[in-house]
Every structure is written in structure tokens, then in C-alpha cells.
């Protein structure tokens, strides 16, 4: 399963699968998107009502490739944090409702972790850890068994070797607190923290997994 916040979903759809360049290199696309006159031309009108989007670079989209492989994708969005929230046609109701549906899917997938599982938290300091914490709590309270849940948290900052007490600022970082130190031991697993730039650590992880698969 792949899970994201609302910003990544927009990044994947607009920057990877719709435009060949990022918005930093293609400022006109962002200005056009935010311009109400674009709606009058029907260029972006009604995207939250089931209209299709032409994606000529879909092969670069992680979400599209997950769809092709029948891998669940969930988006855990926040109201007021994304560029679409400024748009004339933005529907907070639709955004919140669909995010709620995705949380249900996420929880359902967590119920399958009765024979081991791995959760990777990549660059999300609050939303990802909190979604996981609430999901495993709900699953455990419903008497499902979660066994050998191992986790890894990827981020840039340094962390202490041992978990600090609540007088230290590091105690309040949700990703380290929940993903690494609290959740895995509760379900017979282990949590690790990987410090580094994602452009280095994620490709290194990919190559390591490829090597393991090739070794089998």
C-alpha cells in the first residue's frame, strides 16, 4: 500500500504525470491554474466532479503505477494546506470525504498485518505517524492481531540514540516517537531511524531490495 498527504498526490498528478517540468520551472502553469478565467475556458473546471485528466507522462507517476499493479493508494489530506484549496472550484466537503474513505482503506490494510509487515515513514513528521498510530489502535481495539510490525523512519535531522524523556525537544517529534519507539515494540517488531537526504537514502533502499530479490 502507498499512502500520502495531499501535497504529494498533487505533486504526483500535476508534476509527474501532467507536466514534464516542475512548477518551479513552469510557473505559467501554476498561475494559469489559480486564474479564475481558466475556469471560464473549461480548462480545469469540474476536476473535483469526476472529469478525466489527460496525463501524457503517466508512466512517471507512482500512483498510476500502483494502480496498474493493483496496489492500494490512500491520500490523507488536510484542509487549507494545498494549492487546490485556493481554487474557485475547491470543495472542502469532497476533499474531507474522500480522505475519510481512504483512511478506512488504510485501516483495512493494517488488519492484514497478522503475519509480519513493514511500514516506511518517508519525510512526514505528523500526518503519517498519526494516521498509523490511529489505525493500529483501532485494529488492536477491534481484536485483530498485528504481529512483527517493523518500521523505518526516513528524515534529515539527527536523533538521540535512546528515546529522550519529555523534558527534551526530541521527545515531541511524532515520527521518531510513534513510528520508531512506540508502535513497533507493541506489536513484536523493531523500529529504526534512517538519517539522510531522500534522494540518497531511498535509491539506496531500492537497490538493496533489488539485490535481495536477485539473490533469491
N, C-alpha and C positions, 0 to 999 in steps of 0.2 A: 504494500500500500504506500502511496505517496501522499503526503499532507503538506499544505502550505498555508501561509497567511494570504490575505487578499492582494497584497503588493506583488507577491511572486506570480500569482495567477495572471495578473495584468502584464507583468514583465514577460512571462512565457507567451501569452497570446499576442501581445502587440509588438514586442521587440524581437522575439524569436520566430514567430510563425506568420506575422503580418507584414513587418517591415524588416528589410535586411540590415538596417542600421539602428543603433540605439537612439533614444530621443535626444541624447546629448549631441549626436551628430546629425540629427534630423529634427531640429527644433520646429520646423514648419508643421510637422505632423501633429505635435502637441498643441501648438497654437490653433491649428485647424480644428482639433478635437474639442477644445474649450470654447470655440466660437459658436454662439447660438445660430449664426447664419448657416452653419454646416447642417443643422437640423432641417432648415427650410429646403435645403437641397437634397434631403433624404440620404445624405452620405452616411450618417451614423444614427439616424433616427430609429428608435424602436429596438435597439440592441438588447434591451432587457425584456423583450416580449417574444423571444423565440426566433428572431430573424437570423439567418445564416451569415457567417463571416467568411470571406474569401481569404484563405491562408496559403499563399504560394510557397511559403517556407516551412510548411508543417513538419517536414522531416527533422527539423531542428528543435521541435517542441517536445519537451519531456512529457507534458500532459497528453499530447497526441499519441506519442509512442506507448505510453502506459495504456491508453485506450485500445490501441491495436493489440496489445498483449493481454488484454482483459485484466489489468491491474487497477484496483480501486484508487481513485484520486479524490481527496477531500480538501476543501478550502475553508479555513476558519477565519472569517473576515471580521473586521471592526468597522463600526460606522464612523465616518468622518476622517479616515486616515488615508484614503486612496484618491487618486486623481479623478476617478469617475464620480466621486461623491460631490464634486463641484459642478457636474454637468446638468444641463437644464432638464434632461430626462431621467435623472437618477431616481431610483426607487429604493428608499431605505427598507421598506417592507419586503421587497423582493430579495435584497441582499441579506437581511437578517433571517428570513425564512429559509432560503436555500442553504445558508451556513448552518442553520439548525438541522436540516436534513443531513448535511454532511457530517455533523457531529454524531448523529445516530449511526451512520455508516462506520465512522471511526470506532465507536464503542462496540459495534457488532464484530469488527475485525479483531478487536482486543480479546473478545471472548474465545477466539481461536488459538490463543497463546497457551494452551494447556500442555504442550509438549515442547516447550522452548520457543524462544523468539528473540529478535534483535530490534532495538529502537535506536535510530540515529537522529540526534538533535543537532541540526546544522544551522548555526547563526541565528537562532530565535531565542531571545533571552526571557520572554514572558509567555507569549501565546502558546508556543509548542509545549513547554513544560507544564503549563496549567491545563491544557487540553489532555495531555497524557495523564496527569495526576487525577483529574476528574473522571476520566474514562476507566482507569484501573480501579478507582474507588467504587464506581458504580458496578463494575463487573464483579469485584470481590463481594460487595454487599448483596448482589444477586446470587451468590453462592457458586459462581463459576470458578474453576481452578486456573490460576495462572502459575506456570512453573518455569523456572530457569529463564527469566526475562533479563537479558543482558542489554546494557545501554552504552552509548558513547555520545559525548557532548563535544562538538567542534566549535571552537571560538578563538579569538585573538588574544584575549587577556590572560595574564598569568594567574594561577590559583594556588592556594596553600596545599601542602602535601596532605595534611589532615584537615578534616572539616572544622571550621572555626566555631566558637561559641557566639551567642547573639550580641556580644559587645563589639564584634568585628564587622566591618562593612561587607566582607566576602560572604558572610552568613546569609545575606539578603538577596544574593543573585539566584534567581529561581532555577536557571538551567543547571547550575552546579548543585544546588541544594536538593532539588527534586530528582532530576534525571540521573545524577551520578551517585548521590549519597543516600537518598531516602527510598526511592521506589525499588531499585534492583534487589537490595537485601531483603525486602519484604516478600519477594517472590522467588527466592532461591537463586538470584543471579548476581551479576557483578557490573558495576558502572565504572567507566573510565573517562578521563578528560583528555582531549587531544588539542593542544595549543598550536596555532599556526594559521597562515593565510589559506583560505579555502581553495584558492587557485593552485595551491601546492598539496594540501592535505587530501582533498577529495580525489584528484587524479592519482595520487599515491595509493589511496584506498582501492580505487578501481583497478589499478594494475596488480595490487596484492590479491584481490579477489579473482582476477583473471588467471593469475599464476596458480592459485589454489585449485581452480576449476580444471586448468590444463593438467595439473599434477594428478588429478583423479582419472 
